[in-house]
């Protein structure tokens, strides 16, 4: 027995000694790998070495391209790519996606990496078409469309530093993309512990970030879907029109219902306040426009003349006129003092009409998927905007009147230069029809609601999605609005209204 124990001890010591003396293979550095490729090392053997030892750097498209130019074959590029995708935290650049796909990396694996790590570029149509030609499957193309380069989140930024990405690179990324959170001093100290230098800390402090939305209350009371909402210009009230044929007024600060306005015989499709906040217009599929006194709830006037459902109303900035658009293919401009139609615009007009901020123009959607602009005083058509492939459901002028945003059932939002009629940007990402769109009062961001159940915030200058207030897929978002001071935001979500406070 003693002899057996001695043998076991010796064997154990021998094994431990042999394990201790086997040197751990170090990962390959950038320069080592480049030198081995340039020296003509067998790519099959080098690929195996990469798989066994790994790499000690964050992979980029430029580096993959440099290996290929030095003679690296697809077998090696695939090995480097597979190791790099598992190791890295940095968002994928466009050259890296293209190089990996060309080298033969599995499209589904690449799609997973895109969803996990994100991308630092905006994939335009031509780029996606090129990937498709190179063999990209739809899952990868879909992942790229949905992974538009967003501002960095708290965990993502910390993860980059913790995984060893150089501070210079992280700081550059923060400067380009911004962040989507308000960093606390405790978080800043956590970044330092993770390896951030003072340049990164400064970049985070100075980074652009979208407004922060804090849900205040869910307003309940409608018995069916909320189709339209609007804040009064004085900020006191929020109005909502519903499929249940009622209009409700809500006190914003108290976040409760003030009164219900009943009078429409069927669905209420649109609501709009007058500039002085004293009157509220509502439109319905009962072919009428009704004007309510806000303080009393009394309905003093009903405007008739449309011969089909009325889907939109908009007050002129001076409050003297009201425009209404109906499925009878016309826009009617009413003189508020007389309640008489002063102008009727024809042209197969559809579901949305809106005055420009200066009141000189009126924009309307049309059945042929176009948007038309008219001079509001004369009715002269000035522009026809073509680009959408399906119905246009909502329009919004930027606060300065330079741009017009249009939301469509083709799942896109388009931004138009009002002066030239040129389409300047397209916002993509929604997976279903987009029902509503609105600018923030400072004009820096756009909010959109969709049948896909999501509520998204976009940066106007970059076209990037910077926040998502509702993630779907349940429900639909048919209406939204910002208060004129930018401090509150509301959105219809099925038969409820969600009210957020907006903090800079």
Secondary structure, DSSP 8 states (H G I E B T S, - for coil): -HHHHHHHHHHHHHHHHHHHHS-----B-HHHHHHHHHTT--HHHHHHHHHHH-BSS---HHHHHHHHHTT--HHHHHHHHHHHHHH--S-B-HHHHHHHHHHT--HHHHHHHHHHH-BSS---HHHHHHHHHTT--HHHHHHHHH-----B-HHHHHHHHHTT--HHHHHHHHHHH-BSS---HHHHHHHHHTT--HHHHHHHHH--B--EEEEEEEE---SS-EEEEEE-TTSSEEEEEETTSEEEEEETTTTEEEEEEE--SS-EEEEEE-TTSSEEEEEETTSEEEEEETTT--EEEEEE--SS-EEEEEE-TTSSEEEEEETTSEEEEEETTTTEEEEEEES-EEEEEEE-TTSSEEEEEETTS-EEEEETTT--EEEEE---SS-EEEEEE-TTSSEEEEEETTSEEEEEETTT--EEEEEE--SS-EEEEEE-TTSSEEEEEETTSEEEEEETTT--EEEEEEE-SSS---EEEE-TTSSEEEEEETTEEEEEEEE-
